[in-house]
Structures are given as C-alpha cells and as structure tokens.
C-alpha cells in the first residue's frame, strides 16, 4: 500500500462514518473526532474499518498516535512498511 491508497481509504472510511464531510476542507492537523464531530464509537469504527481493510493490527494503545488526519496516514504507512 502507498500513501495515495492510504489517503483514499481514509477518506472513504471517514465518508462512511460522516457522509457530510467535504474532504477538500479537512484540517489535516486537527483532532479527527473534533474535526468530523464524531464520538469515540465512531472513531473505533473508523479504526476497525481501516484495520480490516489493510489487514493490520491497530491496538487501542496506539490510538493517541492516530488522532489527526496526517497522524492517521503516517501511522497506516508505518504499519504497512512493517508488514
């Protein structure tokens, strides 16, 4: 998987959870939950969907490393390199 695939997947999964989000207006450094007005369950669904999509482990202990759009992309890229 490459960065473009990761970003495309992240946008698609965010859109499933928050369909009203305009991907062109995303603040890439803002907290995902605040930026998209999603609760902790929605965040869990996002992480689970991405974990399943890329067949990678995304343990709860790593959640603080995935709190922004850019951080999530970096995390997914890092996980892809290690698998």
C-alpha positions in Angstrom: 0.0 0.0 0.0 1.2 3.5 -0.7 0.3 6.9 0.6 -2.2 7.6 -2.1 -4.0 4.3 -1.3 -3.9 5.1 2.4 -5.3 8.5 2.0 -8.0 7.3 -0.4 -9.1 4.6 2.1 -9.1 7.0 5.0 -11.3 9.5 3.1 -13.7 6.7 2.1 -13.9 5.3 5.6 -14.4 8.8 7.1 -17.1 9.5 4.5 -18.9 6.3 5.6 -19.0 7.5 9.2 -19.6 11.2 8.5 -21.1 11.5 5.0 -21.5 15.2 5.2 -17.7 15.9 5.4 -16.2 17.7 2.5 -12.7 16.1 2.0 -11.4 19.3 0.5 -11.9 21.2 3.7 -10.2 18.8 6.1 -7.8 20.3 8.6 -5.1 17.7 8.4 -3.7 18.6 11.9 -7.0 18.9 13.8 -8.2 16.2 16.1 -10.2 13.7 14.0 -13.1 13.5 16.5 -13.4 17.2 16.7 -12.9 17.9 13.0 -15.6 15.5 12.0 -17.8 15.8 15.0 -17.6 12.0 15.7 -17.8 10.3 19.0 -15.5 7.6 20.4 -17.6 4.8 19.0 -17.4 6.4 15.5 -13.6 6.7 16.0 -13.5 3.0 17.0 -15.5 2.1 13.8 -13.0 4.1 11.7 -10.0 2.3 13.2 -11.7 -1.1 12.9 -12.6 -0.4 9.3 -9.1 0.6 8.4 -7.6 -2.3 10.4 -9.8 -4.7 8.4 -9.2 -3.0 5.1 -5.4 -3.2 5.4 -5.2 -6.4 7.5 -3.1 -4.7 10.1 -3.3 -4.6 13.9 -4.3 -1.2 15.3 -4.3 -1.7 19.1 -6.0 0.7 21.4 -2.6 1.6 22.9 -1.7 3.2 19.6 -4.9 5.4 19.3 -3.1 8.5 20.6 -0.8 8.2 17.6 -3.8 8.4 15.2 -5.6 11.4 16.5 -5.2 13.7 13.4 -5.7 13.1 9.7 -2.0 13.4 9.0 -1.1 11.2 12.0 -3.5 8.5 10.9 -1.9 8.5 7.4 1.6 8.3 8.9 0.5 5.5 11.3 -1.0 3.5 8.5 2.1 4.0 6.3 4.3 2.9 9.2 2.2 -0.2 9.7 2.3 -1.1 6.0 6.1 -0.9 6.0 6.3 -3.3 9.0 4.1 -6.0 7.3 
